[in-house]
Amino acid sequence: MPCPSALAILLLSVSSGALMTGLALVFAFGIGGAIALVSVGLVFVKISSMAGACSITRPGVTCPG
């Protein structure tokens, strides 16, 4: 599903005659979104592994902090 902001940037860049600038902005926008999603995913994986280490089913494992 395309992002409405990216479509707006592309339409504005086409209407102003700066297509390459618009494409570069949309590319940077996409890379930034991907980095943010991967970072959030990695944080959730780390939190879930820490929570799993502190579960009651593993009484010999000490919790961090």
C-alpha positions, 0 to 999 in steps of 0.5 A: 500500500503506497504511503499518501505522503510519498504520493503527495511528494511525487505529485508535487515534484512532477508538477514543479518539474523536479522529478529527480528530487522528488524520487530522491526524497521518496527513496529517503523516506522509504529507507527511513521508514524501513530502518524505523520498523526494523529497529522497533522489531529488534527492540521487541525481540530483545524484550521478549527474549529478556521476558522469556529468561525471567519466566517462572518456568526457568527458576534457575535463571536470574532476571537482569536489573 
